[in-house]
Amino acid sequence: MFDFQLEYMKFIPAFLWILCLLNCSPSSSSVADTPISDKEQSITEKRLELGIERTSLYLPYLKNKKIALVVNQSSILKKMHLVDSLIKLGIHIEKIFAPEHGFRGKADAGEKIQDSKDELTGITIKSLYGSNKKPKPKDLENIDCILFDLQDVGVRFYTYISTLHYIMESCAENNIQLIVLDRPNPNGHYVDGPILEAKHKSFVGMHSVPVVHGMTIGEYAKMIDGEYWLKDSAQCNPKIIKCANYNRNKPYSLSIAPSPNLKSDQAIALYPSLCFFEGTDISVGRGTEDPFTIYGHPSFNMDYSFTPIPREGAKHPKHNKKQCFGVDLKAFSTPMNQLNIDWLIEAYRLYEPKEEFFNSFFNLLAGTSKLKSQIKEGLNAEEIRSSWKEDLELFQKVRAKYLCYPDKTNKP
């Protein structure tokens, strides 16, 4: 992946910095406090630019600073990892913080990531998953600025936003500047699901938001800060480098898998609905070529079948080496416009014994104990969805305060 030699770095032409400074000078205000106008957004012929690509907006903040990066395999700038690109531009990278799945994005969900060093650059890689989810003060010694660039998928239980929370908290506590390079949300065109209740707060759900929140990670950072969700109501005033020409209602295809088991646009679209099965005895295809596009169980009486086996990103899959029968959703029509609860209801109806269907993880994913109770009571999807309506309406009002891009998401 790396195509440079460190010993040649001293020959980097200075004119690159001159060009950058001509394009942008840093100011005291947040980079992206002003939303892109509807007129700007309607110019469809203009190419979408990710925050990471808008180097003239953030490189001036990094010059002569010691920085840390929160990045993974998705952090690519012009076919080169952001780490390599910044080093080539003479930026001093002191440390890399790695989220769930690691710096290279190959670890299993929930797998503990070890601290290490990047083999090609020698930069220290500090894990933010496992027992140490928040940088300690000693981890931040000599750090002037943290640059955050992770591809999120817009779902409460996808842990990159939890990592964002702890990074923001550390920046606030240690007076470190945070810059978030914004990215489109592939599930950003709708808002749905139950709101997290405080008693079910965990690393797979830290904030009072629905399962699908309809925000980019930059917008989400603004909400964390603006709603005083950090410890002791601290604020870190993150600078958001917005995307240019982003339309949240236009399908966005990811060129790099954001995590090992979200291998396709279809899987990303189905993930908000199918991930509920992680809190049950039902397999979602981890350990197959098609995770999060299929689901099933060894006891189901269905024609379609699959057999999970250990593989990269799924070393210990549910129902390992057992033939599971279930449903193939690879041809299911997407994008989704709401959560599909019917699959969960039907799987519960088919499963025996009922008392073994759910596990202790389910309420953490749902963010509430009500959903489990509603399914056990036999409520249909429409009845369940109606119980979310009032909370979703309140959330939409809060969410609207932090949007950087025009919004036409569904209203509950």
C-alpha positions as CSV (number, residue, x, y, z in Angstrom):
1,M,0.0,0.0,0.0
2,F,2.8,2.4,0.8
3,D,4.8,3.6,-2.2
4,F,7.4,5.9,-0.8
5,Q,10.7,5.7,1.1
6,L,11.1,7.7,4.3
7,E,14.6,8.8,3.5
8,Y,13.4,10.8,0.5
9,M,11.0,12.9,2.5
10,K,13.5,15.8,3.0
11,F,13.3,16.5,-0.8
12,I,9.6,17.3,-0.7
13,P,9.1,20.5,-2.7
14,A,8.1,23.5,-0.6
15,F,5.8,24.8,-3.3
16,L,3.1,22.3,-2.2
17,W,2.7,24.2,1.0
18,I,2.6,27.5,-0.9
19,L,-0.2,26.3,-3.1
20,C,-2.1,25.1,0.0
21,L,-1.8,28.4,1.8
22,L,-2.9,30.3,-1.2
23,N,-6.1,28.3,-1.2
24,C,-7.0,28.6,2.5
25,S,-5.9,30.4,5.6
26,P,-7.1,29.2,9.0
27,S,-9.5,31.3,10.9
28,S,-10.7,31.1,14.5
29,S,-14.2,29.8,13.5
30,S,-15.1,26.2,12.8
31,V,-14.4,25.2,9.2
32,A,-18.0,24.0,8.5
33,D,-20.4,26.0,10.6
34,T,-22.2,27.3,7.6
35,P,-24.4,24.7,5.8
36,I,-24.1,24.2,2.0
37,S,-27.0,25.9,0.3
38,D,-29.7,24.2,-1.7
39,K,-28.4,25.9,-4.8
40,E,-24.9,24.5,-4.2
41,Q,-26.3,21.1,-3.6
42,S,-28.4,21.1,-6.8
43,I,-25.4,21.4,-9.0
44,T,-25.2,17.7,-9.7
45,E,-22.5,18.0,-12.4
46,K,-20.0,18.9,-9.7
47,R,-18.1,16.0,-8.4
48,L,-18.6,14.9,-4.8
49,E,-15.5,15.8,-2.7
50,L,-14.9,14.1,0.6
51,G,-13.5,16.0,3.5
52,I,-10.2,14.1,3.2
53,E,-9.9,15.4,-0.4
54,R,-10.3,19.1,0.6
55,T,-6.6,19.4,1.7
56,S,-6.5,23.1,1.3
57,L,-9.0,23.4,4.1
58,Y,-7.1,21.4,6.7
59,L,-3.4,21.3,5.9
60,P,-2.8,24.8,7.2
61,Y,-4.0,23.7,10.6
62,L,-1.4,20.9,10.6
63,K,1.7,22.7,9.6
64,N,4.4,22.7,12.3
65,K,2.1,20.7,14.6
66,K,2.5,17.3,16.2
67,I,-0.6,15.4,15.2
68,A,-2.4,12.1,15.9
69,L,-4.7,10.4,13.5
70,V,-7.8,8.3,14.0
71,V,-7.9,6.3,10.8
72,N,-8.4,2.9,9.3
73,Q,-8.3,1.3,5.9
74,S,-11.0,3.7,4.5
75,S,-8.7,6.7,5.0
76,I,-7.4,6.9,1.5
77,L,-6.4,10.1,-0.3
78,K,-5.6,9.8,-4.0
79,K,-5.0,6.0,-3.8
80,M,-2.7,6.5,-0.9
81,H,-3.4,6.1,2.8
82,L,-3.8,9.4,4.6
83,V,-0.8,8.6,6.8
84,D,1.5,8.3,3.8
85,S,0.0,11.4,2.1
86,L,0.6,13.6,5.2
87,I,4.1,12.3,5.7
88,K,4.9,13.1,2.1
89,L,3.6,16.7,2.7
90,G,6.0,17.1,5.7
91,I,3.3,16.7,8.4
92,H,4.7,15.3,11.7
93,I,2.5,12.3,12.7
94,E,3.2,11.4,16.3
95,K,0.7,8.6,16.8
96,I,-2.1,6.6,15.1
97,F,-5.2,5.7,17.1
98,A,-7.0,2.5,15.7
99,P,-10.7,1.9,16.2
100,E,-12.6,-1.4,16.2
101,H,-11.3,-3.8,13.5
102,G,-7.9,-2.1,13.7
103,F,-5.7,0.2,11.6
104,R,-6.0,-2.1,8.6
105,G,-9.6,-3.1,9.3
106,K,-9.1,-6.8,9.3
107,A,-10.0,-7.8,12.9
108,D,-13.2,-9.5,14.0
109,A,-16.1,-7.5,15.5
110,G,-15.4,-7.3,19.2
111,E,-11.8,-8.6,18.8
112,K,-9.3,-6.9,21.1
113,I,-6.8,-4.9,19.1
114,Q,-3.2,-4.8,20.3
115,D,-1.0,-1.7,20.4
116,S,1.8,-1.9,17.9
117,K,3.9,0.1,15.4
118,D,3.3,0.6,11.7
119,E,5.9,-1.5,10.0
120,L,6.6,0.9,7.2
121,T,6.6,4.2,9.1
122,G,7.5,3.2,12.6
123,I,4.6,5.3,14.0
124,T,3.1,4.0,17.2
125,I,-0.4,2.6,16.8
126,K,-2.6,2.8,19.9
127,S,-5.7,0.7,20.1
128,L,-9.0,2.3,21.0
129,Y,-10.8,-0.9,21.2
130,G,-10.9,-3.5,24.0
131,S,-10.0,-2.3,27.6
132,N,-8.8,1.1,26.4
133,K,-11.5,2.9,24.4
134,K,-10.4,6.4,25.4
135,P,-6.9,7.9,25.0
136,K,-5.2,8.4,28.3
137,P,-3.4,11.7,29.1
138,K,0.0,10.0,28.5
139,D,-1.2,8.9,25.1
140,L,-1.7,12.5,24.2
141,E,1.5,14.0,25.4
142,N,3.0,16.3,22.8
143,I,-0.1,16.1,20.6
144,D,-1.3,19.4,19.3
145,C,-4.1,18.2,17.0
146,I,-6.1,15.1,16.3
147,L,-7.3,14.4,12.7
148,F,-10.3,12.0,12.6
149,D,-11.2,10.2,9.4
150,L,-13.4,7.1,9.6
151,Q,-16.1,6.0,7.2
152,D,-19.3,5.6,9.3
153,V,-22.5,3.9,8.1
154,G,-25.0,6.0,10.1
155,V,-26.1,3.4,12.6
156,R,-26.1,3.8,16.4
157,F,-24.5,0.5,17.2
158,Y,-21.6,0.9,14.7
159,T,-18.9,1.8,17.1
160,Y,-16.9,4.4,15.2
161,I,-19.2,7.1,16.6
162,S,-18.5,5.8,20.1
163,T,-14.8,6.2,19.3
164,L,-15.5,9.7,18.1
165,H,-17.2,10.5,21.5
166,Y,-14.1,9.4,23.5
167,I,-11.7,11.2,21.1
168,M,-13.8,14.4,21.6
169,E,-13.8,13.9,25.3
170,S,-10.0,13.6,25.4
171,C,-9.5,16.6,23.2
172,A,-11.8,18.7,25.5
173,E,-9.9,17.5,28.7
174,N,-6.5,18.0,27.2
175,N,-7.1,21.2,25.2
176,I,-6.3,19.5,21.9
177,Q,-7.8,20.7,18.6
178,L,-9.9,18.1,16.8
179,I,-10.5,18.2,13.1
180,V,-13.1,15.8,11.6
181,L,-12.8,15.0,7.9
182,D,-16.5,14.5,6.9
183,R,-17.7,11.7,4.7
184,P,-21.2,10.8,3.3
185,N,-23.4,8.5,5.2
186,P,-24.6,5.6,3.0
187,N,-27.7,5.3,5.3
188,G,-28.1,9.1,5.6
189,H,-31.4,9.4,3.7
190,Y,-33.6,8.2,6.6
191,V,-34.1,8.3,10.3
192,D,-35.7,5.3,12.1
193,G,-35.8,3.0,15.1
194,P,-36.2,3.3,18.9
195,I,-34.3,6.0,20.8
196,L,-31.6,4.7,23.2
197,E,-32.6,4.7,26.8
198,A,-29.9,5.7,29.3
199,K,-30.0,2.4,31.2
200,H,-28.9,0.6,28.0
201,K,-26.0,2.8,27.3
202,S,-22.9,0.9,26.2
203,F,-20.1,1.1,23.6
204,V,-22.6,0.0,21.0
205,G,-24.9,2.8,21.9
206,M,-23.8,5.9,23.9
207,H,-26.3,8.6,22.9
208,S,-30.0,9.2,22.9
209,V,-30.4,8.8,19.2
210,P,-32.4,6.3,17.1
211,V,-30.8,3.2,15.5
212,V,-30.6,5.1,12.2
213,H,-29.7,8.7,12.8
214,G,-29.4,10.2,9.3
215,M,-26.3,12.2,10.0
216,T,-22.8,12.3,8.6
217,I,-20.0,11.7,11.1
218,G,-19.2,15.5,11.0
219,E,-22.8,16.4,11.8
220,Y,-22.8,13.8,14.6
221,A,-19.7,15.4,16.1
222,K,-21.4,18.7,16.1
223,M,-24.4,17.2,17.9
224,I,-22.3,15.5,20.6
225,D,-20.6,18.8,21.3
226,G,-23.8,20.9,21.1
227,E,-25.9,18.7,23.3
228,Y,-23.2,18.5,26.0
229,W,-23.0,14.7,25.8
230,L,-19.3,14.6,26.8
231,K,-18.2,13.9,30.4
232,D,-19.0,16.9,32.7
233,S,-20.7,18.6,29.8
234,A,-17.4,19.5,28.3
235,Q,-17.0,20.8,24.7
236,C,-14.2,20.5,22.3
237,N,-15.4,22.7,19.4
238,P,-14.5,20.3,16.6
239,K,-13.6,21.7,13.2
240,I,-15.6,19.9,10.5
241,I,-14.1,19.7,7.0
242,K,-17.3,19.3,5.1
243,C,-17.9,17.3,1.9
244,A,-18.5,19.5,-1.2
245,N,-21.5,18.8,-3.5
246,Y,-22.9,16.1,-1.1
247,N,-26.6,15.1,-1.5
248,R,-27.7,12.8,1.3
249,N,-30.6,11.6,-0.8
250,K,-28.3,10.4,-3.6
251,P,-27.1,6.8,-3.3
252,Y,-23.4,6.7,-2.1
253,S,-21.3,3.7,-2.9
254,L,-18.3,2.8,-0.7
255,S,-15.2,1.9,-2.7
256,I,-13.6,0.4,0.5
257,A,-15.4,-1.8,3.0
258,P,-15.8,0.1,6.3
259,S,-15.3,-3.1,8.3
260,P,-14.7,-6.7,7.4
261,N,-18.3,-7.9,7.3
262,L,-19.8,-5.0,5.4
263,K,-18.4,-6.1,2.0
264,S,-21.0,-4.5,-0.3
265,D,-23.5,-1.6,-0.6
266,Q,-26.2,-4.2,-0.2
267,A,-24.8,-5.3,3.1
268,I,-24.4,-1.7,4.3
269,A,-28.1,-1.0,3.4
270,L,-29.3,-4.1,5.2
271,Y,-27.0,-3.8,8.2
272,P,-29.3,-1.6,10.3
273,S,-32.1,-4.1,10.1
274,L,-30.1,-7.4,10.2
275,C,-27.8,-6.4,13.0
276,F,-30.6,-7.0,15.5
277,F,-30.0,-10.7,14.9
278,E,-26.6,-10.4,16.5
279,G,-28.6,-10.2,19.8
280,T,-30.3,-13.6,19.0
281,D,-29.4,-17.1,18.0
282,I,-29.8,-16.3,14.3
283,S,-26.7,-16.1,12.0
284,V,-26.4,-13.1,9.7
285,G,-23.8,-14.9,7.6
286,R,-20.6,-14.1,9.4
287,G,-18.1,-16.7,8.3
288,T,-19.6,-16.8,4.7
289,E,-18.9,-14.7,1.6
290,D,-22.2,-12.9,2.1
291,P,-22.4,-11.5,5.7
292,F,-25.3,-9.1,6.4
293,T,-27.1,-10.1,3.2
294,I,-28.4,-13.4,4.5
295,Y,-29.7,-14.9,7.7
296,G,-30.7,-18.2,9.0
297,H,-30.6,-21.0,11.6
298,P,-29.8,-24.8,11.6
299,S,-33.4,-25.5,12.7
300,F,-35.3,-23.5,10.1
301,N,-37.2,-25.4,7.4
302,M,-36.3,-23.3,4.3
303,D,-34.7,-24.0,0.9
304,Y,-31.8,-21.5,1.0
305,S,-28.8,-22.6,3.1
306,F,-25.3,-21.6,4.0
307,T,-22.6,-22.9,6.3
308,P,-20.5,-20.5,8.3
309,I,-16.8,-21.3,8.6
310,P,-13.9,-19.4,10.2
311,R,-12.4,-16.8,7.9
312,E,-10.8,-13.3,8.1
313,G,-13.1,-11.0,10.0
314,A,-15.1,-13.9,11.4
315,K,-12.7,-16.3,13.2
316,H,-15.5,-17.7,15.5
317,P,-18.7,-17.4,13.5
318,K,-22.1,-18.3,15.1
319,H,-23.1,-21.9,14.2
320,N,-19.6,-22.6,13.0
321,K,-19.6,-25.4,10.4
322,K,-23.3,-26.0,10.8
323,Q,-25.7,-25.8,7.8
324,C,-28.1,-22.9,8.4
325,F,-31.4,-22.6,6.5
326,G,-32.9,-19.2,6.0
327,V,-33.3,-16.2,3.7
328,D,-31.1,-14.8,0.9
329,L,-31.5,-11.0,0.7
330,K,-28.8,-10.3,-1.9
331,A,-31.4,-9.3,-4.4
332,F,-33.6,-7.4,-2.0
333,S,-34.5,-4.0,-3.3
334,T,-32.4,-1.2,-1.7
335,P,-31.8,1.5,-0.6
336,M,-33.9,1.0,2.5
337,N,-36.2,3.8,3.6
338,Q,-36.9,2.3,7.0
339,L,-35.9,-0.5,9.3
340,N,-37.3,-3.9,8.4
341,I,-38.7,-5.5,11.6
342,D,-40.7,-8.2,9.8
343,W,-37.5,-10.4,9.4
344,L,-37.0,-10.3,13.1
345,I,-40.6,-11.0,13.9
346,E,-40.8,-13.9,11.4
347,A,-37.5,-15.5,12.7
348,Y,-38.9,-15.4,16.3
349,R,-42.1,-17.0,15.1
350,L,-40.2,-19.9,13.5
351,Y,-37.7,-20.4,16.3
352,E,-38.0,-22.9,19.1
353,P,-37.6,-22.9,22.0
354,K,-38.6,-19.2,22.2
355,E,-36.8,-18.6,25.5
356,E,-33.5,-19.2,23.8
357,F,-34.0,-16.8,20.9
358,F,-32.7,-13.6,22.5
359,N,-29.4,-13.2,24.2
360,S,-28.2,-10.4,26.6
361,F,-26.8,-8.4,23.7
362,F,-30.2,-7.7,22.2
363,N,-31.3,-4.9,24.5
364,L,-28.0,-3.1,24.0
365,L,-28.4,-3.2,20.3
366,A,-32.0,-2.1,20.5
367,G,-31.2,0.5,23.1
368,T,-34.4,-0.4,24.9
369,S,-36.1,-3.5,26.5
370,K,-39.4,-2.6,24.8
371,L,-38.6,-4.1,21.4
372,K,-37.9,-7.5,22.8
373,S,-41.1,-7.3,24.8
374,Q,-43.1,-6.2,21.8
375,I,-41.9,-9.1,19.7
376,K,-42.6,-11.6,22.5
377,E,-46.1,-10.1,22.8
378,G,-46.8,-10.7,19.1
379,L,-47.0,-7.1,18.0
380,N,-46.7,-6.6,14.2
381,A,-44.2,-4.3,12.6
382,E,-46.6,-1.4,12.2
383,E,-47.6,-1.5,15.8
384,I,-43.9,-1.6,16.9
385,R,-43.0,1.3,14.6
386,S,-45.9,3.5,15.9
387,S,-44.3,3.3,19.3
388,W,-41.2,5.1,18.0
389,K,-43.1,8.0,16.3
390,E,-43.2,10.6,19.1
391,D,-39.6,10.1,20.1
392,L,-38.4,10.3,16.5
393,E,-40.3,13.6,16.0
394,L,-38.4,15.0,19.0
395,F,-35.1,13.7,17.8
396,Q,-35.6,15.2,14.3
397,K,-35.9,18.7,15.9
398,V,-32.6,18.2,17.8
399,R,-30.9,16.8,14.7
400,A,-31.9,19.7,12.5
401,K,-29.7,22.0,14.6
402,Y,-26.5,20.3,13.5
403,L,-27.0,19.5,9.9
404,C,-24.4,20.7,7.4
405,Y,-26.2,19.7,4.3
406,P,-29.8,20.1,2.9
407,D,-32.1,17.5,4.4
408,K,-35.1,15.7,2.9
409,T,-35.0,12.6,5.0
410,N,-38.2,10.8,5.8
411,K,-40.2,12.2,8.7
412,P,-41.7,9.7,11.2
